[in-house]
Amino acid sequence: MKNVIIVGAGGHSKVAQECIQQQGEHKIVGILDNKFTAYEKIGEQFYAPFTDFEQFKNETDYWFIAIGDNKVRAKVAEQLGDVAYATIIHPTAIVSRTATIEPGSIIMPVTVVQPDAIIGRHTIINTGAIIEHDVIIAESAHISPRATITGGVKIGTCVHVGAAAVVNPQVQLGDYSIIGAGAVVTANTEPHQTYVGIPARKLEK
Ligand SMILES: CC(C)(COP(=O)(O)OP(=O)(O)OC[C@H]1O[C@@H](n2cnc3c(N)ncnc32)[C@H](O)[C@@H]1OP(=O)(O)O)[C@@H](O)C(=O)NCCC(=O)NCCS
C-alpha cells in the first residue's frame, strides 16, 4: 500500500477519496487545502493548508490533485512541480489493456475506456463516461458524468465536456473549450469557446 496526499477538500475530492478507498492501492495520509488554517492530525490523517505543501514532500509516495476546476488543477500541478502522481481507477471501470492512463488522472465508477485511448495527466473521467477507441485527451481535462466521447476524438488541454454530452467521431475540441451538458458536438471547436445544444453551437458572449 503506497501513501498518497490529496490536494483539495471539496466535492470532487470526496468522490476521489471514495475511489481511492475502493481501488485499495493507496493509503490517504493527508489532505491539503487552503480552507484549513493550520496543521491538524485526526486519527491517521493530517489536514493542512496547501501553502505548506513543501514540508510534506518527503512524507508521501504519491500526490493526487482532487480539484474539479481544470484550470486550478493544472495550476496546482505546476506549483507542486516534479512529484509522483497516483493514477486512480475505480474497480468497476472497464479499461482496455491497450489504453494509456497517465499519472494524476482518475477513472471513476462504471466508466469505459476503449482500446488505444490515451488519457493525459490530471484528467477526470467522471462517473459513467464512455471514452471510445483511439480518443486522445491532452491533459487536465474533465469528461463529466455520462458523457460519450466517440472514436478518434482529440481533446485539448483543460477542456470541460459537460454531463451527458456526445462528441461525434474524429471531432477535435480546442484547448480550454467548454461543452455544455447534453450537447452533441458535430464539428471541431475553437479554443477557449463554449458550445451548447444539438448540434452544438458557439455561445456568443
Ligand atoms: C454551458 C455552460 C458551461 C454555460 O454556462 P454559462 O457560461 O454560465 O452560461 P449561462 O448559464 O449564462 O447560459 C447562457 C445561455 O446558454 C444556455 N445554456 C446554458 N447551458 C446550456 C446547455 N447545457 N444546453 C443548452 N443551452 C444552455 C442558457 O439557457 C443561456 O441561454 P439564453 O442566453 O438564451 O438565456 C453550463 O450551462 C453547462 O452546461 N455546464 C456543464 C455542467 C456540467 O455538466 N457539470 C458537470 C459537473 S460533474
PDBQT file of the ligand as one rigid body, heavy atoms in Angstrom, charges set to zero:
ROOT
HETATM    1  C1  LIG A 301     -22.532  25.500 -20.961  1.00  0.00    +0.000 C 
HETATM    2  C2  LIG A 301     -22.350  26.095 -19.593  1.00  0.00    +0.000 C 
HETATM    3  C3  LIG A 301     -20.880  25.971 -19.192  1.00  0.00    +0.000 C 
HETATM    4  C4  LIG A 301     -22.720  27.560 -19.714  1.00  0.00    +0.000 C 
HETATM    5  O1  LIG A 301     -22.564  28.225 -18.516  1.00  0.00    +0.000 OA
HETATM    6  P1  LIG A 301     -22.572  29.842 -18.535  1.00  0.00    +0.000 P 
HETATM    7  O2  LIG A 301     -21.404  30.336 -19.349  1.00  0.00    +0.000 OA
HETATM    8  O3  LIG A 301     -22.633  30.262 -17.097  1.00  0.00    +0.000 OA
HETATM    9  O4  LIG A 301     -23.843  30.226 -19.345  1.00  0.00    +0.000 OA
HETATM   10  P2  LIG A 301     -25.316  30.666 -18.841  1.00  0.00    +0.000 P 
HETATM   11  O5  LIG A 301     -25.819  29.746 -17.782  1.00  0.00    +0.000 OA
HETATM   12  O6  LIG A 301     -25.244  32.126 -18.561  1.00  0.00    +0.000 OA
HETATM   13  O7  LIG A 301     -26.204  30.424 -20.146  1.00  0.00    +0.000 OA
HETATM   14  C5  LIG A 301     -26.010  31.159 -21.332  1.00  0.00    +0.000 C 
HETATM   15  C6  LIG A 301     -27.062  30.699 -22.331  1.00  0.00    +0.000 C 
HETATM   16  O8  LIG A 301     -26.792  29.355 -22.735  1.00  0.00    +0.000 OA
HETATM   17  C7  LIG A 301     -27.913  28.496 -22.411  1.00  0.00    +0.000 C 
HETATM   18  N1  LIG A 301     -27.356  27.237 -21.919  1.00  0.00    +0.000 N 
HETATM   19  C8  LIG A 301     -26.541  27.068 -20.849  1.00  0.00    +0.000 A 
HETATM   20  N2  LIG A 301     -26.204  25.785 -20.723  1.00  0.00    +0.000 NA
HETATM   21  C9  LIG A 301     -26.819  25.127 -21.712  1.00  0.00    +0.000 A 
HETATM   22  C10 LIG A 301     -26.839  23.760 -22.076  1.00  0.00    +0.000 A 
HETATM   23  N3  LIG A 301     -26.140  22.851 -21.418  1.00  0.00    +0.000 N 
HETATM   24  N4  LIG A 301     -27.567  23.416 -23.170  1.00  0.00    +0.000 NA
HETATM   25  C11 LIG A 301     -28.272  24.349 -23.863  1.00  0.00    +0.000 A 
HETATM   26  N5  LIG A 301     -28.285  25.667 -23.549  1.00  0.00    +0.000 NA
HETATM   27  C12 LIG A 301     -27.555  26.045 -22.476  1.00  0.00    +0.000 A 
HETATM   28  C13 LIG A 301     -28.679  29.249 -21.345  1.00  0.00    +0.000 C 
HETATM   29  O9  LIG A 301     -30.026  28.865 -21.326  1.00  0.00    +0.000 OA
HETATM   30  C14 LIG A 301     -28.480  30.680 -21.779  1.00  0.00    +0.000 C 
HETATM   31  O10 LIG A 301     -29.329  30.943 -22.880  1.00  0.00    +0.000 OA
HETATM   32  P3  LIG A 301     -30.003  32.392 -23.118  1.00  0.00    +0.000 P 
HETATM   33  O11 LIG A 301     -28.842  33.345 -23.287  1.00  0.00    +0.000 OA
HETATM   34  O12 LIG A 301     -30.815  32.184 -24.336  1.00  0.00    +0.000 OA
HETATM   35  O13 LIG A 301     -30.771  32.671 -21.862  1.00  0.00    +0.000 OA
HETATM   36  C15 LIG A 301     -23.190  25.394 -18.496  1.00  0.00    +0.000 C 
HETATM   37  O14 LIG A 301     -24.554  25.752 -18.554  1.00  0.00    +0.000 OA
HETATM   38  C16 LIG A 301     -23.097  23.871 -18.571  1.00  0.00    +0.000 C 
HETATM   39  O15 LIG A 301     -23.843  23.181 -19.273  1.00  0.00    +0.000 OA
HETATM   40  N6  LIG A 301     -22.131  23.335 -17.827  1.00  0.00    +0.000 N 
HETATM   41  C17 LIG A 301     -21.894  21.914 -17.687  1.00  0.00    +0.000 C 
HETATM   42  C18 LIG A 301     -22.171  21.474 -16.248  1.00  0.00    +0.000 C 
HETATM   43  C19 LIG A 301     -21.780  20.046 -16.030  1.00  0.00    +0.000 C 
HETATM   44  O16 LIG A 301     -22.094  19.154 -16.779  1.00  0.00    +0.000 OA
HETATM   45  N7  LIG A 301     -21.055  19.825 -14.944  1.00  0.00    +0.000 N 
HETATM   46  C20 LIG A 301     -20.608  18.510 -14.574  1.00  0.00    +0.000 C 
HETATM   47  C21 LIG A 301     -20.061  18.537 -13.164  1.00  0.00    +0.000 C 
HETATM   48  S1  LIG A 301     -19.582  16.971 -12.616  1.00  0.00    +0.000 SA
ENDROOT
TORSDOF 0
